[in-house]
Amino acid sequence: MKLQEKEVLLFDLDGTLVDSAPDLDLAVNRTLKDLNKATFDQDTIHHWVGNGAKVLIERALSGSAIIDKELDETLTQDALTIFLAHYQQCLCIESVLYDDVREGLFSLKSAGFRLAIITNKPAVFIQPILTGLGIDNVFELLIGGDTLAEKKPHPAPLNYALNQLNVVAEQCVMIGDSKNDILAAKAANIDSVGLTYGYNYGEDINRYGPQWCFDTFNELLISLKR
């Protein structure tokens, strides 16, 4: 099946549509300062993004992408609460859409594609970010990392989207920058697009075997053009 023959485009958010790392970095470091912990540069935090807020904070407290197994759960929960409060205050300070995303999304919708968001970001933040960046009327379904008990790379969010949109896997494609997007798509028997410009922990997303891979959002748009 050609990419332009798909009917439903399931988009990841961070690292795919939005460069949100600067604001995540700001909220993480504000949290660490509140806890009298060492802060980190933006490039380091970039590599920790993609598995949801709790994992991001666990990595920050561990000072590594590998979470300290002895990390205190009470500290983690306290830090998560602080982080969520800080992030709520800086959702769109420095976050921006990647090149061609705004115009591209509206053109895809006009072309008849159905668009949805499936992200590991807490659901409460999705709509404010979409509104703040001017793409709030594009998507018919928003699924966050806490919408269900499981998040990507588990297939549950994708299967939930199929059910909510009343479509089958063959009609859809998952579009994301992370191995979590590709692995979730494979587990749900949905084709996938890997984007190389996002936050994939420094790994080449091609190694996870997406059906298509693009270096820019515009390349994706060209391939979807009907």
C-alpha positions as CSV (number, residue, x, y, z in Angstrom):
1,M,0.0,0.0,0.0
2,K,1.3,3.4,-0.9
3,L,1.7,6.0,1.8
4,Q,-0.8,8.4,0.1
5,E,-3.4,5.6,0.1
6,K,-3.5,5.6,3.9
7,E,-6.6,7.3,5.4
8,V,-5.6,8.0,9.0
9,L,-2.4,9.6,10.1
10,L,-1.4,8.9,13.8
11,F,1.1,11.5,14.9
12,D,3.5,11.5,17.8
13,L,3.9,15.0,19.3
14,D,7.3,15.8,20.9
15,G,10.1,15.5,18.4
16,T,7.7,14.9,15.5
17,L,5.5,17.9,15.3
18,V,6.9,20.0,18.1
19,D,10.4,20.8,19.2
20,S,9.4,20.9,22.9
21,A,12.8,20.0,24.4
22,P,13.7,23.6,25.4
23,D,10.6,23.9,27.6
24,L,11.0,20.3,29.0
25,D,14.6,21.2,29.8
26,L,13.5,24.4,31.6
27,A,10.9,22.5,33.7
28,V,13.3,19.7,34.5
29,N,16.1,22.0,35.6
30,R,13.6,24.1,37.7
31,T,12.6,20.9,39.4
32,L,16.1,19.9,40.1
33,K,17.0,23.3,41.5
34,D,14.0,23.1,43.8
35,L,15.4,19.8,45.1
36,N,18.9,21.1,45.4
37,K,20.0,18.7,42.7
38,A,22.5,19.2,39.8
39,T,21.0,20.6,36.6
40,F,21.8,19.4,33.0
41,D,22.4,20.9,29.6
42,Q,19.7,20.7,26.9
43,D,21.5,18.1,24.8
44,T,21.6,15.7,27.8
45,I,17.9,16.1,28.6
46,H,17.0,15.7,24.9
47,H,18.2,12.1,25.2
48,W,15.8,11.5,28.1
49,V,12.6,12.6,26.4
50,G,10.1,10.2,24.9
51,N,8.8,7.8,27.6
52,G,6.5,10.1,29.5
53,A,7.0,12.5,32.4
54,K,7.7,10.0,35.1
55,V,10.5,8.3,33.2
56,L,11.9,11.8,32.3
57,I,12.1,12.8,35.9
58,E,13.5,9.4,37.0
59,R,16.3,9.9,34.4
60,A,16.9,13.4,35.6
61,L,17.1,12.3,39.3
62,S,19.5,9.5,38.2
63,G,21.5,11.8,36.0
64,S,21.4,9.2,33.3
65,A,19.2,7.6,30.7
66,I,19.6,4.5,32.8
67,I,17.4,4.9,35.8
68,D,19.0,4.2,39.2
69,K,17.3,1.1,40.6
70,E,17.7,2.4,44.1
71,L,15.9,5.7,43.3
72,D,13.5,6.5,46.1
73,E,9.9,6.3,45.0
74,T,8.7,9.1,47.3
75,L,11.4,11.4,45.9
76,T,10.3,10.5,42.4
77,Q,6.7,11.2,43.1
78,D,7.5,14.5,44.8
79,A,9.8,15.5,41.9
80,L,7.1,14.5,39.4
81,T,4.6,16.7,41.1
82,I,7.0,19.7,41.1
83,F,7.9,19.0,37.4
84,L,4.3,18.9,36.2
85,A,3.6,22.2,38.0
86,H,6.6,23.9,36.4
87,Y,5.9,22.4,33.0
88,Q,2.3,23.7,33.1
89,Q,3.8,27.2,33.4
90,C,6.2,26.9,30.4
91,L,4.4,24.8,27.8
92,C,5.0,27.2,24.9
93,I,7.8,29.5,26.0
94,E,10.4,28.2,23.7
95,S,8.6,25.2,22.1
96,V,8.1,25.6,18.3
97,L,6.6,23.6,15.5
98,Y,9.2,22.1,13.1
99,D,9.5,23.5,9.7
100,D,6.4,23.0,7.4
101,V,4.3,21.4,10.2
102,R,1.6,24.0,10.6
103,E,0.9,24.4,6.9
104,G,1.4,20.7,6.2
105,L,-1.1,19.6,8.8
106,F,-3.8,21.8,7.4
107,S,-3.0,20.7,3.9
108,L,-3.3,17.0,4.9
109,K,-6.6,17.6,6.6
110,S,-7.9,19.5,3.5
111,A,-6.7,16.6,1.3
112,G,-9.0,14.3,3.3
113,F,-6.7,12.6,5.7
114,R,-7.9,12.0,9.3
115,L,-5.4,13.1,11.9
116,A,-4.8,12.0,15.5
117,I,-2.2,12.5,18.2
118,I,-0.7,9.6,20.1
119,T,1.9,10.8,22.6
120,N,3.5,9.7,25.8
121,K,3.1,13.2,27.2
122,P,0.4,13.5,29.9
123,A,-2.9,14.2,28.2
124,V,-3.5,17.5,30.2
125,F,-0.7,19.2,28.3
126,I,-1.7,18.2,24.7
127,Q,-4.5,20.7,24.0
128,P,-2.8,23.7,25.5
129,I,0.3,23.1,23.4
130,L,-1.8,22.6,20.2
131,T,-3.7,25.8,21.0
132,G,-0.6,27.7,21.8
133,L,1.1,26.7,18.6
134,G,-2.0,27.3,16.4
135,I,-2.8,23.7,15.4
136,D,-5.7,23.0,17.8
137,N,-8.4,22.4,15.1
138,V,-6.6,19.7,13.1
139,F,-6.9,16.5,15.1
140,E,-10.0,14.5,15.8
141,L,-8.5,12.4,18.6
142,L,-5.9,13.1,21.3
143,I,-4.3,10.2,23.2
144,G,-1.8,11.0,26.0
145,G,0.6,8.8,28.0
146,D,-1.9,8.5,30.8
147,T,-5.1,8.1,28.8
148,L,-4.7,4.4,29.2
149,A,-2.9,2.1,31.6
150,E,-0.2,1.5,29.0
151,K,1.7,3.8,26.7
152,K,4.0,3.4,23.7
153,P,5.8,1.2,22.9
154,H,2.8,-0.9,24.1
155,P,0.3,-1.2,21.2
156,A,-2.7,-0.3,23.5
157,P,-2.9,3.4,22.5
158,L,-2.8,2.6,18.8
159,N,-5.4,-0.1,19.2
160,Y,-7.5,2.3,21.2
161,A,-7.2,4.8,18.3
162,L,-8.4,2.2,15.8
163,N,-11.5,1.6,18.0
164,Q,-12.2,5.3,18.6
165,L,-11.9,6.2,14.9
166,N,-13.6,3.0,13.7
167,V,-10.9,2.0,11.3
168,V,-8.6,-1.0,10.7
169,A,-4.9,-1.1,11.0
170,E,-4.3,-1.2,7.2
171,Q,-6.0,2.2,6.9
172,C,-3.5,3.9,9.3
173,V,0.1,4.9,9.6
174,M,2.0,5.8,12.8
175,I,4.3,8.8,12.3
176,G,7.0,9.4,14.9
177,D,10.6,10.2,15.7
178,S,11.2,7.5,18.3
179,K,11.7,3.8,18.5
180,N,8.6,3.8,20.8
181,D,6.5,4.9,17.9
182,I,7.9,2.2,15.5
183,L,7.7,-0.6,18.1
184,A,4.2,0.3,19.1
185,A,3.1,0.3,15.4
186,K,4.7,-3.1,14.8
187,A,3.0,-4.5,17.8
188,A,-0.4,-3.2,16.5
189,N,0.3,-4.4,13.0
190,I,0.2,-0.8,11.7
191,D,2.7,0.6,9.1
192,S,5.0,3.3,10.4
193,V,7.0,6.4,9.3
194,G,10.2,7.2,11.1
195,L,11.4,10.8,11.2
196,T,15.1,11.3,11.8
197,Y,15.2,14.8,13.2
198,G,13.5,14.2,16.6
199,Y,14.5,12.6,19.9
200,N,15.4,9.0,19.4
201,Y,18.0,8.7,22.2
202,G,20.8,9.3,19.7
203,E,19.9,6.1,17.7
204,D,19.2,5.8,14.0
205,I,15.5,5.2,13.8
206,N,16.0,3.1,10.6
207,R,17.3,0.3,12.8
208,Y,13.8,-0.3,14.1
209,G,12.4,-0.9,10.6
210,P,9.7,1.7,9.8
211,Q,8.1,1.2,6.4
212,W,9.2,4.7,5.4
213,C,11.8,7.1,6.8
214,F,12.2,10.8,6.1
215,D,14.7,13.5,7.2
216,T,12.2,16.4,7.1
217,F,8.5,16.9,7.6
218,N,8.4,18.3,4.0
219,E,9.6,15.0,2.6
220,L,6.7,13.3,4.4
221,L,4.3,15.8,3.0
222,I,5.6,15.2,-0.6
223,S,5.1,11.4,-0.1
224,L,1.6,11.9,1.2
225,K,0.5,14.2,-1.6
226,R,-2.5,12.9,-3.4
